[in-house]
Amino acid sequence: MSTNDSRETGTGASPDGLPTLREVIASLGLTSKKSLGQNFILDLNVTRRIARTAGPLKGCTVVEVGPGPGGLTRALFMEGAARVIAFEVDKRCAPALDMIAARYPGRLKVHFGDALNANWTRLLAAEKVGKATIAANLPYAVATRLLVGWLETDPWPPCYDRMVLMFQKEVADRIVATPGTKTYGRLSVLSQWRTKVRTAMTLPPEVFTPPPKISSAVVEFITRQQPSPPCSAIVLGKVTAAAFGQRRKMLRTSLKQLVPVPEELLDVAGIAGNLRAEDVSVKDFAQLALVFERRKAGRS
């Protein structure tokens, strides 16, 4: 924990004038639920660093998933967010979020429900939001599914232009992995085809309450307006699933799940059939998906 005035140590210690997160959690009897993948960050120094990674936030609408007692929510407002639209499944957190809403009148709206079922484009359109920033300490149990849903959004470009998301470090490593590495896979390809990604910071277990067993990392995603080559995200998912599903085999073998004679696709895409999935670049995977997509359309 930090030792300056943002540290959660006593009444009135928080610079936003609200009780400390530790006090809020204690007063409401909020214990983290393992079933919801909850791990709270009590140090506003840390949450403000995350918020600054999502910035500059002045005038921005931020979508947050899993605010819990509102540590990151408060940091987003402290760093200048105009509005925060939060999605929370745990209604026990309502009083803590109501406190923040009262501190920032008309600027926080909380939807209670499962974020996996949300129609983000429709939701933000209803809120009259043009482009949003997504910032979240994601519940680990659903983090990858939420990310894939956002990345597979169609039509593209999506309703957001930037995402700053917390993952288990091993998931973050897969997202930013490069070809030729063991962690490079489907998630790497999809993430890097549609966005520019980087690991913004790594956080040790002791930052969280309760501390998880492994480190975490914050990943920044900047939307690519026109991913190239322009294949379908769903088709790209099918191609990478086949290729990485048998990652030790050459493409001319692993892609037989898609077509009887993979060499025909590979030749048109300009990719050697003796390569393995981990040796194929993001661009070449997208090109292969585009060739496969056009071939299927030609048959229909």
C-alpha positions in Angstrom: 0.0 0.0 0.0 1.0 3.6 -0.6 1.9 5.9 2.3 0.4 9.2 1.0 -3.0 10.7 1.5 -4.8 8.2 -0.8 -3.9 5.3 1.4 -7.0 3.7 3.0 -6.1 4.3 6.6 -8.7 6.4 8.4 -11.9 8.4 8.2 -11.9 11.1 5.6 -8.5 9.9 4.2 -9.8 9.7 0.6 -9.2 12.7 -1.5 -12.7 12.6 -3.1 -14.3 13.3 0.3 -15.9 9.9 0.6 -15.2 7.3 3.3 -12.2 5.1 2.6 -13.0 1.9 0.6 -11.9 -0.1 3.7 -14.5 1.7 5.8 -17.2 1.3 3.1 -16.6 -2.4 2.8 -16.6 -2.8 6.6 -19.8 -0.8 7.1 -21.7 -2.8 4.5 -20.2 -6.2 5.5 -19.0 -6.7 2.0 -17.0 -9.9 1.8 -15.6 -10.9 -1.6 -17.5 -13.8 -3.3 -15.2 -16.4 -4.9 -18.1 -17.5 -7.1 -18.1 -14.0 -8.7 -14.3 -13.8 -9.0 -14.2 -10.7 -6.7 -10.8 -9.3 -5.6 -11.1 -5.7 -4.4 -8.3 -3.0 -4.8 -8.5 -0.7 -1.8 -5.6 1.6 -2.6 -6.9 4.6 -4.6 -3.3 5.2 -5.8 -3.5 2.0 -7.7 -7.0 2.5 -9.1 -6.0 6.0 -10.2 -3.0 4.6 -12.1 -5.4 2.3 -13.9 -7.8 5.2 -14.6 -4.9 7.3 -16.0 -4.0 4.5 -18.4 -7.5 4.9 -19.8 -7.2 8.6 -20.2 -7.2 11.4 -20.8 -10.8 11.1 -19.5 -12.0 14.7 -19.5 -15.4 14.7 -21.2 -15.4 10.9 -21.7 -18.0 8.3 -21.0 -16.5 5.2 -19.4 -18.1 1.8 -19.3 -17.0 -0.3 -16.2 -17.8 -3.9 -15.6 -17.7 -5.3 -12.1 -17.2 -2.0 -10.1 -17.8 -3.8 -6.8 -17.6 -1.2 -4.0 -16.4 1.4 -6.5 -12.7 1.7 -6.1 -12.0 2.1 -9.8 -15.3 4.0 -10.3 -14.1 6.7 -7.9 -10.7 6.8 -9.5 -12.3 7.3 -12.9 -14.2 10.4 -11.7 -11.2 11.7 -9.8 -9.2 11.5 -13.1 -11.9 13.5 -15.0 -14.5 11.1 -16.5 -17.7 12.9 -17.4 -19.9 9.8 -16.9 -19.5 6.2 -15.8 -21.9 3.5 -16.9 -21.3 0.5 -14.7 -22.5 -3.1 -15.0 -22.6 -5.0 -11.7 -24.0 -8.4 -10.9 -23.7 -8.2 -7.1 -26.6 -6.1 -5.6 -24.8 -6.0 -2.2 -22.6 -3.3 -3.8 -25.6 -1.0 -4.4 -25.2 1.2 -1.3 -21.5 1.8 -2.0 -22.3 2.8 -5.6 -25.3 4.9 -4.5 -22.8 6.8 -2.3 -20.6 7.6 -5.3 -23.7 8.5 -7.4 -24.6 11.1 -4.7 -21.1 12.5 -4.7 -21.2 12.9 -8.5 -24.9 13.8 -9.3 -26.2 12.6 -12.7 -22.8 11.1 -13.7 -23.0 7.5 -12.6 -25.5 5.0 -13.9 -25.4 1.4 -12.6 -27.1 -1.5 -14.4 -27.5 -4.6 -12.2 -27.2 -7.8 -14.3 -24.9 -10.2 -16.1 -22.6 -8.2 -18.3 -22.3 -11.3 -20.6 -25.9 -10.8 -21.6 -25.6 -7.1 -22.4 -26.0 -5.6 -25.9 -23.4 -3.0 -25.6 -24.1 -1.2 -28.8 -27.8 -0.9 -28.0 -27.1 0.0 -24.4 -24.7 2.9 -25.3 -27.0 4.1 -28.0 -29.8 4.3 -25.5 -27.5 6.3 -23.2 -26.7 8.6 -26.2 -23.0 7.8 -26.1 -21.0 8.1 -29.2 -17.7 6.4 -28.4 -16.9 5.1 -25.0 -13.9 3.9 -23.1 -14.1 0.6 -21.4 -12.2 0.3 -18.1 -12.6 -2.6 -15.7 -11.0 -4.8 -13.1 -12.7 -7.7 -14.8 -14.0 -10.6 -12.8 -11.5 -13.3 -13.7 -14.2 -16.0 -14.2 -15.7 -14.1 -17.2 -12.9 -11.9 -18.3 -11.9 -13.8 -21.5 -15.5 -14.3 -22.6 -16.2 -10.6 -22.2 -13.1 -9.6 -24.1 -13.9 -12.0 -27.0 -17.5 -10.6 -27.1 -16.1 -7.0 -27.4 -13.6 -8.0 -30.0 -16.1 -9.9 -32.2 -18.5 -7.0 -32.3 -20.0 -6.3 -35.7 -20.4 -4.0 -37.4 -16.9 -2.6 -36.8 -15.6 -0.2 -35.6 -17.4 -0.7 -32.3 -19.0 1.6 -29.8 -15.7 2.0 -27.9 -12.3 3.3 -29.0 -10.2 2.1 -26.1 -10.3 -0.6 -23.5 -8.2 -0.8 -20.3 -8.8 -4.2 -18.7 -7.4 -6.2 -15.8 -6.7 -9.9 -16.3 -4.8 -12.7 -14.7 -1.2 -12.2 -15.9 -1.2 -15.5 -17.8 -4.2 -14.3 -19.8 -2.6 -10.9 -20.4 0.5 -12.7 -21.6 -1.6 -14.6 -24.2 -3.2 -11.4 -25.4 0.1 -9.6 -26.2 2.0 -12.7 -27.3 3.9 -12.6 -30.6 4.3 -15.3 -33.2 6.9 -17.9 -32.4 6.1 -18.0 -28.7 4.3 -20.7 -26.7 1.7 -18.2 -25.4 0.7 -17.0 -28.9 -2.7 -18.3 -29.8 -6.3 -17.5 -30.8 -6.7 -14.7 -28.3 -3.4 -13.1 -29.5 -4.6 -13.1 -33.1 -8.1 -11.8 -32.5 -6.9 -9.1 -30.1 -4.0 -7.9 -32.3 -6.0 -8.0 -35.5 -8.7 -5.7 -34.2 -6.7 -3.6 -31.7 -3.3 -2.4 -30.8 -2.4 -4.0 -27.5 0.2 -3.5 -24.8 0.6 -4.5 -21.2 0.3 -1.2 -19.2 1.2 -2.5 -15.8 1.6 -5.7 -13.7 0.2 -5.9 -10.2 1.2 -8.3 -7.4 -1.3 -10.3 -5.4 -0.9 -8.2 -2.3 -2.6 -5.2 -4.1 -5.9 -7.0 -3.9 -8.2 -8.0 -1.0 -8.3 -10.9 -0.7 -5.0 -11.5 -2.6 -5.3 -13.9 -5.5 -2.7 -16.7 -6.0 -1.2 -15.1 -9.1 -0.2 -11.7 -10.4 -2.5 -9.6 -12.5 -1.9 -7.3 -15.4 -3.6 -4.3 -17.0 -3.8 -4.4 -20.8 -4.6 -1.5 -23.0 -6.5 -2.0 -26.3 -6.7 0.8 -28.9 -9.3 0.1 -31.6 -8.1 -0.3 -35.2 -10.6 1.4 -37.3 -10.1 -0.8 -40.3 -8.5 -4.2 -39.4 -6.5 -5.6 -42.3 -7.1 -7.9 -44.1 -10.9 -7.3 -43.7 -12.1 -10.8 -42.8 -15.0 -11.8 -40.6 -14.1 -12.0 -36.9 -16.2 -15.2 -36.6 -14.5 -16.8 -39.5 -11.1 -15.8 -38.1 -12.2 -17.5 -34.9 -12.9 -20.8 -36.8 -9.6 -20.7 -38.6 -7.6 -20.1 -35.5 -9.5 -22.7 -33.6 -8.6 -25.3 -36.1 -5.0 -24.2 -36.4 -4.3 -23.9 -32.7 -6.4 -26.8 -31.8 -3.6 -29.0 -33.1 -0.8 -26.5 -32.7 2.0 -29.1 -32.9 0.8 -30.2 -36.4 1.5 -28.4 -39.7 -1.2 -26.3 -41.1 -1.8 -28.6 -44.0 -2.9 -31.2 -41.4 -4.6 -29.1 -38.7 -6.8 -27.2 -41.2 -8.4 -30.4 -42.5 -11.1 -29.7 -39.9 -12.1 -26.8 -42.2 -11.5 -28.1 -45.7 -10.6 -31.5 -47.2 -7.5 -30.0 -49.0 -6.0 -27.2 -46.9 -3.2 -26.7 -49.5 -5.7 -25.0 -51.8 -6.5 -22.3 -49.2 -2.9 -22.0 -48.1 -1.6 -21.5 -51.7 -4.1 -18.7 -52.4 -3.3 -17.0 -49.0 0.4 -17.4 -49.7 1.2 -19.4 -46.6 3.4 -22.4 -46.5 1.6 -25.6 -45.5 4.5 -26.9 -43.4 4.2 -24.0 -40.9 2.7 -24.5 -37.5 0.1 -22.2 -36.1 2.4 -20.4 -33.7 4.6 -19.4 -36.7 1.9 -17.6 -38.6 1.5 -13.9 -38.2 -1.7 -12.1 -37.3 -1.9 -10.6 -40.8 -1.5 -14.0 -42.5 -4.2 -15.6 -40.3 -6.6 -12.8 -41.3 -5.6 -13.3 -44.9 -6.3 -17.1 -44.6 -9.7 -16.4 -43.0 -10.5 -14.0 -45.8 -9.7 -16.6 -48.5 -11.7 -19.2 -46.6 -14.7 -16.8 -46.3 -14.6 -16.0 -50.0 -14.4 -19.6 -50.9 -17.4 -20.5 -48.8 -19.4 -17.5 -50.3 -18.5 -18.7 -53.8 -20.0 -22.1 -53.1 -23.3 -20.7 -51.8 
